[in-house]
Amino acid sequence: MHSYGVIYTGYATRHVVEGLEPRTLYKFRLKVTSPSGEYEYSPVVSVATTREPISSEHFHRAVSVNDEDLLLRILEGGHVMIDVPNKFGFTALMVA
């Protein structure tokens, strides 16, 4: 199934696309428009996402389901802020 739409309009030399699914292949085409209104499309650009990076949301989920292995990996990694509140305003320590 193909779905096309405008992701970005502007003059930047780079753009980060948010909300992509992890481990998924996406194909993009760039449409470049001149001031006179003429346009050309680029060849198809294929991009594959990797698995989703560990975040504070994963930390909260691990606390909720008592996943000790994931909790240890997150804490030992040191890349996730652990004092981030969830949507109800509770930190993982408060929930634990």
Distance bins in CASP14 RR format, pairs under 12 A and 6 or more apart:
PFRMAT RR
TARGET T0000
AUTHOR 0000-0000-0000
RMODE 2
METHOD distances of the structure
MODEL  1
2 26 0 0 0 0 0 1 0 0 0 0 0
2 27 0 0 0 0 1 0 0 0 0 0 0
2 28 0 0 0 0 0 1 0 0 0 0 0
2 29 0 0 0 0 0 1 0 0 0 0 0
2 44 0 0 0 0 0 1 0 0 0 0 0
3 26 0 0 0 0 0 1 0 0 0 0 0
3 27 0 0 0 0 0 1 0 0 0 0 0
3 28 0 0 0 0 0 1 0 0 0 0 0
4 26 0 0 0 0 0 1 0 0 0 0 0
4 27 0 0 0 0 1 0 0 0 0 0 0
4 28 0 0 0 0 1 0 0 0 0 0 0
4 29 0 0 0 0 1 0 0 0 0 0 0
4 31 0 0 0 0 0 1 0 0 0 0 0
4 41 0 0 0 0 0 1 0 0 0 0 0
4 44 0 0 0 0 0 1 0 0 0 0 0
5 17 0 0 0 0 0 1 0 0 0 0 0
5 28 0 0 0 0 0 1 0 0 0 0 0
5 29 0 0 0 0 0 1 0 0 0 0 0
5 31 0 0 0 0 0 1 0 0 0 0 0
6 15 0 0 0 0 0 1 0 0 0 0 0
6 17 0 0 0 0 0 1 0 0 0 0 0
6 28 0 0 0 0 0 1 0 0 0 0 0
6 29 0 0 0 0 0 1 0 0 0 0 0
6 30 0 0 0 0 0 1 0 0 0 0 0
6 31 0 0 0 0 1 0 0 0 0 0 0
6 33 0 0 0 0 0 1 0 0 0 0 0
7 15 1 0 0 1 0 0 0 0 0 0 0
7 16 0 0 0 0 0 1 0 0 0 0 0
7 17 1 0 1 0 0 0 0 0 0 0 0
7 18 0 0 0 0 1 0 0 0 0 0 0
7 19 0 0 0 0 0 1 0 0 0 0 0
7 20 0 0 0 0 0 1 0 0 0 0 0
7 26 0 0 0 0 0 1 0 0 0 0 0
7 28 1 0 0 1 0 0 0 0 0 0 0
7 29 0 0 0 0 0 1 0 0 0 0 0
7 30 0 0 0 0 1 0 0 0 0 0 0
7 31 0 0 0 0 0 1 0 0 0 0 0
7 45 0 0 0 0 0 1 0 0 0 0 0
7 47 0 0 0 0 0 1 0 0 0 0 0
8 14 0 0 0 0 1 0 0 0 0 0 0
8 15 1 0 1 0 0 0 0 0 0 0 0
8 16 0 0 0 0 1 0 0 0 0 0 0
8 17 1 0 0 1 0 0 0 0 0 0 0
8 18 0 0 0 0 0 1 0 0 0 0 0
8 28 0 0 0 0 0 1 0 0 0 0 0
8 30 0 0 0 0 1 0 0 0 0 0 0
8 31 0 0 0 0 0 1 0 0 0 0 0
9 15 0 0 0 0 1 0 0 0 0 0 0
9 30 0 0 0 0 0 1 0 0 0 0 0
9 31 0 0 0 0 1 0 0 0 0 0 0
9 32 0 0 0 0 0 1 0 0 0 0 0
9 33 0 0 0 0 1 0 0 0 0 0 0
10 30 0 0 0 0 0 1 0 0 0 0 0
10 31 0 0 0 0 0 1 0 0 0 0 0
10 32 0 0 0 0 0 1 0 0 0 0 0
10 33 0 0 0 0 1 0 0 0 0 0 0
11 32 0 0 0 0 0 1 0 0 0 0 0
11 33 0 0 0 0 0 1 0 0 0 0 0
11 35 0 0 0 0 0 1 0 0 0 0 0
13 30 0 0 0 0 0 1 0 0 0 0 0
15 28 0 0 0 0 0 1 0 0 0 0 0
15 30 0 0 0 0 0 1 0 0 0 0 0
15 47 0 0 0 0 0 1 0 0 0 0 0
16 47 0 0 0 0 0 1 0 0 0 0 0
16 49 0 0 0 0 0 1 0 0 0 0 0
17 24 0 0 0 0 0 1 0 0 0 0 0
17 26 1 0 0 1 0 0 0 0 0 0 0
17 28 0 0 0 0 1 0 0 0 0 0 0
17 45 0 0 0 0 0 1 0 0 0 0 0
17 47 0 0 0 0 1 0 0 0 0 0 0
17 49 0 0 0 0 1 0 0 0 0 0 0
18 49 0 0 0 0 0 1 0 0 0 0 0
19 26 0 0 0 0 0 1 0 0 0 0 0
19 49 0 0 0 0 1 0 0 0 0 0 0
19 52 0 0 0 0 0 1 0 0 0 0 0
20 26 1 0 0 1 0 0 0 0 0 0 0
20 28 0 0 0 0 0 1 0 0 0 0 0
20 47 0 0 0 0 1 0 0 0 0 0 0
20 48 0 0 0 0 1 0 0 0 0 0 0
20 49 1 0 1 0 0 0 0 0 0 0 0
20 50 0 0 0 0 0 1 0 0 0 0 0
20 51 0 0 0 0 0 1 0 0 0 0 0
20 52 0 0 0 0 1 0 0 0 0 0 0
21 47 0 0 0 0 0 1 0 0 0 0 0
21 48 0 0 0 0 0 1 0 0 0 0 0
21 49 1 0 0 1 0 0 0 0 0 0 0
21 50 0 0 0 0 0 1 0 0 0 0 0
21 51 0 0 0 0 0 1 0 0 0 0 0
21 52 0 0 0 0 1 0 0 0 0 0 0
22 48 0 0 0 0 0 1 0 0 0 0 0
22 49 1 0 1 0 0 0 0 0 0 0 0
22 50 1 0 0 1 0 0 0 0 0 0 0
22 51 1 0 1 0 0 0 0 0 0 0 0
22 52 1 0 1 0 0 0 0 0 0 0 0
22 53 0 0 0 0 1 0 0 0 0 0 0
22 54 0 0 0 0 0 1 0 0 0 0 0
22 55 0 0 0 0 0 1 0 0 0 0 0
23 48 1 0 0 1 0 0 0 0 0 0 0
23 49 1 0 0 1 0 0 0 0 0 0 0
23 50 1 0 0 1 0 0 0 0 0 0 0
23 51 1 0 1 0 0 0 0 0 0 0 0
23 52 0 0 0 0 1 0 0 0 0 0 0
24 46 0 0 0 0 0 1 0 0 0 0 0
24 47 0 0 0 0 1 0 0 0 0 0 0
24 48 1 0 0 1 0 0 0 0 0 0 0
24 49 1 0 1 0 0 0 0 0 0 0 0
24 50 0 0 0 0 1 0 0 0 0 0 0
24 51 0 0 0 0 0 1 0 0 0 0 0
24 52 0 0 0 0 0 1 0 0 0 0 0
25 44 0 0 0 0 0 1 0 0 0 0 0
25 45 0 0 0 0 0 1 0 0 0 0 0
25 46 1 0 0 1 0 0 0 0 0 0 0
25 47 1 0 0 1 0 0 0 0 0 0 0
25 48 1 0 1 0 0 0 0 0 0 0 0
25 49 0 0 0 0 1 0 0 0 0 0 0
25 50 0 0 0 0 0 1 0 0 0 0 0
26 44 0 0 0 0 0 1 0 0 0 0 0
26 45 0 0 0 0 1 0 0 0 0 0 0
26 46 1 0 0 1 0 0 0 0 0 0 0
26 47 1 0 1 0 0 0 0 0 0 0 0
26 48 1 0 0 1 0 0 0 0 0 0 0
26 49 1 0 0 1 0 0 0 0 0 0 0
27 42 0 0 0 0 0 1 0 0 0 0 0
27 43 0 0 0 0 0 1 0 0 0 0 0
27 44 1 0 1 0 0 0 0 0 0 0 0
27 45 1 0 0 1 0 0 0 0 0 0 0
27 46 1 0 1 0 0 0 0 0 0 0 0
27 47 1 0 0 1 0 0 0 0 0 0 0
27 48 0 0 0 0 0 1 0 0 0 0 0
28 41 0 0 0 0 0 1 0 0 0 0 0
28 42 0 0 0 0 1 0 0 0 0 0 0
28 43 0 0 0 0 0 1 0 0 0 0 0
28 44 1 0 0 1 0 0 0 0 0 0 0
28 45 1 0 1 0 0 0 0 0 0 0 0
28 46 0 0 0 0 1 0 0 0 0 0 0
28 47 1 0 0 1 0 0 0 0 0 0 0
28 48 0 0 0 0 0 1 0 0 0 0 0
29 39 0 0 0 0 0 1 0 0 0 0 0
29 40 0 0 0 0 0 1 0 0 0 0 0
29 41 1 0 1 0 0 0 0 0 0 0 0
29 42 1 0 1 0 0 0 0 0 0 0 0
29 43 1 0 0 1 0 0 0 0 0 0 0
29 44 1 0 1 0 0 0 0 0 0 0 0
29 45 1 0 0 1 0 0 0 0 0 0 0
29 46 0 0 0 0 0 1 0 0 0 0 0
29 47 0 0 0 0 0 1 0 0 0 0 0
30 39 0 0 0 0 0 1 0 0 0 0 0
30 40 0 0 0 0 1 0 0 0 0 0 0
30 41 1 0 0 1 0 0 0 0 0 0 0
30 42 1 0 1 0 0 0 0 0 0 0 0
30 43 0 0 0 0 1 0 0 0 0 0 0
30 44 0 0 0 0 1 0 0 0 0 0 0
30 45 1 0 0 1 0 0 0 0 0 0 0
31 37 0 0 0 0 0 1 0 0 0 0 0
31 38 0 0 0 0 0 1 0 0 0 0 0
31 39 1 0 1 0 0 0 0 0 0 0 0
31 40 1 0 0 1 0 0 0 0 0 0 0
31 41 1 0 1 0 0 0 0 0 0 0 0
31 42 1 0 0 1 0 0 0 0 0 0 0
32 38 0 0 0 0 1 0 0 0 0 0 0
32 39 1 0 0 1 0 0 0 0 0 0 0
32 40 1 0 1 0 0 0 0 0 0 0 0
32 41 1 0 0 1 0 0 0 0 0 0 0
32 42 1 0 0 1 0 0 0 0 0 0 0
33 39 1 0 1 0 0 0 0 0 0 0 0
33 40 0 0 0 0 1 0 0 0 0 0 0
33 41 0 0 0 0 0 1 0 0 0 0 0
34 40 0 0 0 0 1 0 0 0 0 0 0
51 58 0 0 0 0 0 1 0 0 0 0 0
52 58 0 0 0 0 1 0 0 0 0 0 0
52 61 0 0 0 0 0 1 0 0 0 0 0
53 74 0 0 0 0 0 1 0 0 0 0 0
53 77 0 0 0 0 0 1 0 0 0 0 0
53 79 0 0 0 0 1 0 0 0 0 0 0
53 80 0 0 0 0 1 0 0 0 0 0 0
54 60 0 0 0 0 0 1 0 0 0 0 0
54 61 0 0 0 0 0 1 0 0 0 0 0
54 62 0 0 0 0 1 0 0 0 0 0 0
54 67 0 0 0 0 0 1 0 0 0 0 0
54 70 0 0 0 0 1 0 0 0 0 0 0
54 71 0 0 0 0 0 1 0 0 0 0 0
54 72 0 0 0 0 0 1 0 0 0 0 0
54 73 1 0 0 1 0 0 0 0 0 0 0
54 74 1 0 1 0 0 0 0 0 0 0 0
54 75 0 0 0 0 0 1 0 0 0 0 0
54 76 0 0 0 0 0 1 0 0 0 0 0
54 77 0 0 0 0 1 0 0 0 0 0 0
54 78 0 0 0 0 1 0 0 0 0 0 0
54 79 1 0 0 1 0 0 0 0 0 0 0
54 80 1 0 1 0 0 0 0 0 0 0 0
54 81 0 0 0 0 0 1 0 0 0 0 0
54 82 0 0 0 0 0 1 0 0 0 0 0
55 61 0 0 0 0 1 0 0 0 0 0 0
55 62 0 0 0 0 0 1 0 0 0 0 0
55 70 0 0 0 0 0 1 0 0 0 0 0
55 74 0 0 0 0 1 0 0 0 0 0 0
55 79 0 0 0 0 1 0 0 0 0 0 0
55 80 1 0 0 1 0 0 0 0 0 0 0
55 81 0 0 0 0 1 0 0 0 0 0 0
55 82 0 0 0 0 0 1 0 0 0 0 0
55 84 0 0 0 0 1 0 0 0 0 0 0
55 86 0 0 0 0 0 1 0 0 0 0 0
55 92 0 0 0 0 0 1 0 0 0 0 0
56 62 0 0 0 0 0 1 0 0 0 0 0
56 63 0 0 0 0 0 1 0 0 0 0 0
56 74 0 0 0 0 1 0 0 0 0 0 0
56 78 0 0 0 0 0 1 0 0 0 0 0
56 79 0 0 0 0 0 1 0 0 0 0 0
56 80 1 0 1 0 0 0 0 0 0 0 0
56 81 1 0 1 0 0 0 0 0 0 0 0
56 82 1 0 0 1 0 0 0 0 0 0 0
56 83 0 0 0 0 1 0 0 0 0 0 0
56 84 1 1 0 0 0 0 0 0 0 0 0
56 85 0 0 0 0 1 0 0 0 0 0 0
56 86 0 0 0 0 1 0 0 0 0 0 0
56 87 0 0 0 0 0 1 0 0 0 0 0
56 90 0 0 0 0 0 1 0 0 0 0 0
56 91 0 0 0 0 1 0 0 0 0 0 0
56 92 1 0 0 1 0 0 0 0 0 0 0
57 63 0 0 0 0 0 1 0 0 0 0 0
57 64 0 0 0 0 0 1 0 0 0 0 0
57 70 0 0 0 0 0 1 0 0 0 0 0
57 74 0 0 0 0 0 1 0 0 0 0 0
57 80 0 0 0 0 1 0 0 0 0 0 0
57 81 0 0 0 0 0 1 0 0 0 0 0
57 82 0 0 0 0 0 1 0 0 0 0 0
57 84 0 0 0 0 1 0 0 0 0 0 0
57 85 0 0 0 0 0 1 0 0 0 0 0
57 86 0 0 0 0 1 0 0 0 0 0 0
57 87 0 0 0 0 1 0 0 0 0 0 0
57 92 0 0 0 0 0 1 0 0 0 0 0
58 64 0 0 0 0 0 1 0 0 0 0 0
58 65 0 0 0 0 0 1 0 0 0 0 0
58 67 0 0 0 0 1 0 0 0 0 0 0
58 70 1 0 0 1 0 0 0 0 0 0 0
58 71 0 0 0 0 1 0 0 0 0 0 0
58 73 0 0 0 0 1 0 0 0 0 0 0
58 74 1 0 0 1 0 0 0 0 0 0 0
58 75 0 0 0 0 0 1 0 0 0 0 0
58 79 0 0 0 0 0 1 0 0 0 0 0
58 80 1 0 0 1 0 0 0 0 0 0 0
58 81 0 0 0 0 0 1 0 0 0 0 0
58 82 0 0 0 0 0 1 0 0 0 0 0
58 84 0 0 0 0 0 1 0 0 0 0 0
58 86 0 0 0 0 0 1 0 0 0 0 0
58 92 0 0 0 0 0 1 0 0 0 0 0
59 65 0 0 0 0 0 1 0 0 0 0 0
59 67 0 0 0 0 1 0 0 0 0 0 0
59 70 0 0 0 0 1 0 0 0 0 0 0
59 71 1 0 0 1 0 0 0 0 0 0 0
59 72 0 0 0 0 0 1 0 0 0 0 0
59 73 0 0 0 0 0 1 0 0 0 0 0
59 74 1 0 1 0 0 0 0 0 0 0 0
59 75 0 0 0 0 1 0 0 0 0 0 0
59 77 0 0 0 0 0 1 0 0 0 0 0
59 78 0 0 0 0 0 1 0 0 0 0 0
59 79 0 0 0 0 0 1 0 0 0 0 0
59 80 1 0 1 0 0 0 0 0 0 0 0
59 81 0 0 0 0 1 0 0 0 0 0 0
59 82 1 0 1 0 0 0 0 0 0 0 0
59 83 0 0 0 0 1 0 0 0 0 0 0
59 84 1 0 0 1 0 0 0 0 0 0 0
59 85 0 0 0 0 0 1 0 0 0 0 0
59 86 0 0 0 0 1 0 0 0 0 0 0
59 91 0 0 0 0 1 0 0 0 0 0 0
59 92 1 0 1 0 0 0 0 0 0 0 0
59 93 0 0 0 0 0 1 0 0 0 0 0
59 95 0 0 0 0 0 1 0 0 0 0 0
59 96 0 0 0 0 0 1 0 0 0 0 0
60 67 0 0 0 0 0 1 0 0 0 0 0
60 70 0 0 0 0 0 1 0 0 0 0 0
60 71 0 0 0 0 0 1 0 0 0 0 0
60 74 0 0 0 0 0 1 0 0 0 0 0
60 80 0 0 0 0 0 1 0 0 0 0 0
60 81 0 0 0 0 0 1 0 0 0 0 0
60 82 0 0 0 0 1 0 0 0 0 0 0
60 83 0 0 0 0 0 1 0 0 0 0 0
60 84 0 0 0 0 1 0 0 0 0 0 0
60 85 0 0 0 0 1 0 0 0 0 0 0
60 86 1 0 1 0 0 0 0 0 0 0 0
60 87 0 0 0 0 1 0 0 0 0 0 0
60 88 0 0 0 0 0 1 0 0 0 0 0
60 89 0 0 0 0 0 1 0 0 0 0 0
60 90 0 0 0 0 1 0 0 0 0 0 0
60 91 0 0 0 0 1 0 0 0 0 0 0
60 92 1 0 1 0 0 0 0 0 0 0 0
60 93 0 0 0 0 0 1 0 0 0 0 0
60 94 0 0 0 0 0 1 0 0 0 0 0
60 95 1 0 0 1 0 0 0 0 0 0 0
60 96 0 0 0 0 1 0 0 0 0 0 0
61 67 1 0 0 1 0 0 0 0 0 0 0
61 70 0 0 0 0 1 0 0 0 0 0 0
61 71 0 0 0 0 0 1 0 0 0 0 0
61 74 0 0 0 0 0 1 0 0 0 0 0
61 80 0 0 0 0 0 1 0 0 0 0 0
61 86 0 0 0 0 1 0 0 0 0 0 0
61 92 0 0 0 0 1 0 0 0 0 0 0
61 95 0 0 0 0 0 1 0 0 0 0 0
62 68 0 0 0 0 1 0 0 0 0 0 0
62 69 0 0 0 0 1 0 0 0 0 0 0
62 70 1 0 1 0 0 0 0 0 0 0 0
62 71 1 0 1 0 0 0 0 0 0 0 0
62 72 0 0 0 0 1 0 0 0 0 0 0
62 73 0 0 0 0 1 0 0 0 0 0 0
62 74 1 0 0 1 0 0 0 0 0 0 0
62 75 0 0 0 0 1 0 0 0 0 0 0
62 80 0 0 0 0 0 1 0 0 0 0 0
62 82 0 0 0 0 0 1 0 0 0 0 0
62 92 0 0 0 0 1 0 0 0 0 0 0
62 95 0 0 0 0 0 1 0 0 0 0 0
62 96 0 0 0 0 0 1 0 0 0 0 0
63 70 0 0 0 0 1 0 0 0 0 0 0
63 71 1 0 0 1 0 0 0 0 0 0 0
63 74 0 0 0 0 1 0 0 0 0 0 0
63 75 0 0 0 0 0 1 0 0 0 0 0
63 80 0 0 0 0 0 1 0 0 0 0 0
63 82 0 0 0 0 1 0 0 0 0 0 0
63 84 0 0 0 0 0 1 0 0 0 0 0
63 86 0 0 0 0 1 0 0 0 0 0 0
63 90 0 0 0 0 1 0 0 0 0 0 0
63 91 0 0 0 0 1 0 0 0 0 0 0
63 92 1 0 1 0 0 0 0 0 0 0 0
63 93 0 0 0 0 1 0 0 0 0 0 0
63 94 0 0 0 0 1 0 0 0 0 0 0
63 95 1 0 1 0 0 0 0 0 0 0 0
63 96 1 0 1 0 0 0 0 0 0 0 0
64 70 0 0 0 0 0 1 0 0 0 0 0
64 71 0 0 0 0 0 1 0 0 0 0 0
64 86 0 0 0 0 1 0 0 0 0 0 0
64 88 0 0 0 0 0 1 0 0 0 0 0
64 90 0 0 0 0 0 1 0 0 0 0 0
64 92 0 0 0 0 1 0 0 0 0 0 0
64 94 0 0 0 0 0 1 0 0 0 0 0
64 95 1 0 0 1 0 0 0 0 0 0 0
64 96 0 0 0 0 1 0 0 0 0 0 0
65 71 0 0 0 0 0 1 0 0 0 0 0
65 92 0 0 0 0 0 1 0 0 0 0 0
65 95 0 0 0 0 0 1 0 0 0 0 0
65 96 0 0 0 0 0 1 0 0 0 0 0
66 92 0 0 0 0 0 1 0 0 0 0 0
66 95 0 0 0 0 0 1 0 0 0 0 0
66 96 0 0 0 0 1 0 0 0 0 0 0
67 73 0 0 0 0 1 0 0 0 0 0 0
67 74 0 0 0 0 1 0 0 0 0 0 0
67 92 0 0 0 0 0 1 0 0 0 0 0
67 96 0 0 0 0 0 1 0 0 0 0 0
68 74 0 0 0 0 0 1 0 0 0 0 0
68 75 0 0 0 0 0 1 0 0 0 0 0
68 96 0 0 0 0 0 1 0 0 0 0 0
69 75 0 0 0 0 0 1 0 0 0 0 0
69 76 0 0 0 0 0 1 0 0 0 0 0
70 76 0 0 0 0 0 1 0 0 0 0 0
70 77 0 0 0 0 0 1 0 0 0 0 0
70 80 0 0 0 0 0 1 0 0 0 0 0
70 92 0 0 0 0 0 1 0 0 0 0 0
71 77 0 0 0 0 0 1 0 0 0 0 0
71 80 0 0 0 0 0 1 0 0 0 0 0
71 82 0 0 0 0 1 0 0 0 0 0 0
71 92 0 0 0 0 1 0 0 0 0 0 0
71 93 0 0 0 0 0 1 0 0 0 0 0
71 96 0 0 0 0 1 0 0 0 0 0 0
72 78 0 0 0 0 0 1 0 0 0 0 0
73 79 0 0 0 0 0 1 0 0 0 0 0
73 80 0 0 0 0 1 0 0 0 0 0 0
74 80 1 0 1 0 0 0 0 0 0 0 0
74 81 0 0 0 0 0 1 0 0 0 0 0
74 82 1 0 0 1 0 0 0 0 0 0 0
74 84 0 0 0 0 0 1 0 0 0 0 0
74 92 0 0 0 0 1 0 0 0 0 0 0
75 81 0 0 0 0 0 1 0 0 0 0 0
75 82 1 0 0 1 0 0 0 0 0 0 0
75 92 0 0 0 0 0 1 0 0 0 0 0
75 93 0 0 0 0 0 1 0 0 0 0 0
76 82 0 0 0 0 0 1 0 0 0 0 0
80 92 0 0 0 0 1 0 0 0 0 0 0
81 91 0 0 0 0 0 1 0 0 0 0 0
81 92 0 0 0 0 0 1 0 0 0 0 0
82 91 1 0 0 1 0 0 0 0 0 0 0
82 92 1 0 0 1 0 0 0 0 0 0 0
82 93 1 0 0 1 0 0 0 0 0 0 0
82 94 0 0 0 0 0 1 0 0 0 0 0
82 95 0 0 0 0 0 1 0 0 0 0 0
82 96 0 0 0 0 0 1 0 0 0 0 0
83 89 0 0 0 0 0 1 0 0 0 0 0
83 90 0 0 0 0 0 1 0 0 0 0 0
83 91 1 0 1 0 0 0 0 0 0 0 0
83 92 0 0 0 0 1 0 0 0 0 0 0
83 93 1 0 0 1 0 0 0 0 0 0 0
83 94 0 0 0 0 1 0 0 0 0 0 0
84 90 0 0 0 0 0 1 0 0 0 0 0
84 91 1 0 0 1 0 0 0 0 0 0 0
84 92 0 0 0 0 1 0 0 0 0 0 0
84 93 0 0 0 0 0 1 0 0 0 0 0
84 94 0 0 0 0 0 1 0 0 0 0 0
84 95 0 0 0 0 0 1 0 0 0 0 0
85 91 1 0 1 0 0 0 0 0 0 0 0
85 92 0 0 0 0 1 0 0 0 0 0 0
85 93 0 0 0 0 0 1 0 0 0 0 0
85 94 0 0 0 0 1 0 0 0 0 0 0
85 95 0 0 0 0 1 0 0 0 0 0 0
86 92 1 0 0 1 0 0 0 0 0 0 0
86 93 0 0 0 0 0 1 0 0 0 0 0
86 94 0 0 0 0 1 0 0 0 0 0 0
86 95 1 0 0 1 0 0 0 0 0 0 0
86 96 0 0 0 0 0 1 0 0 0 0 0
87 95 0 0 0 0 0 1 0 0 0 0 0
88 94 0 0 0 0 1 0 0 0 0 0 0
88 95 0 0 0 0 1 0 0 0 0 0 0
89 95 0 0 0 0 1 0 0 0 0 0 0
90 96 0 0 0 0 1 0 0 0 0 0 0
END
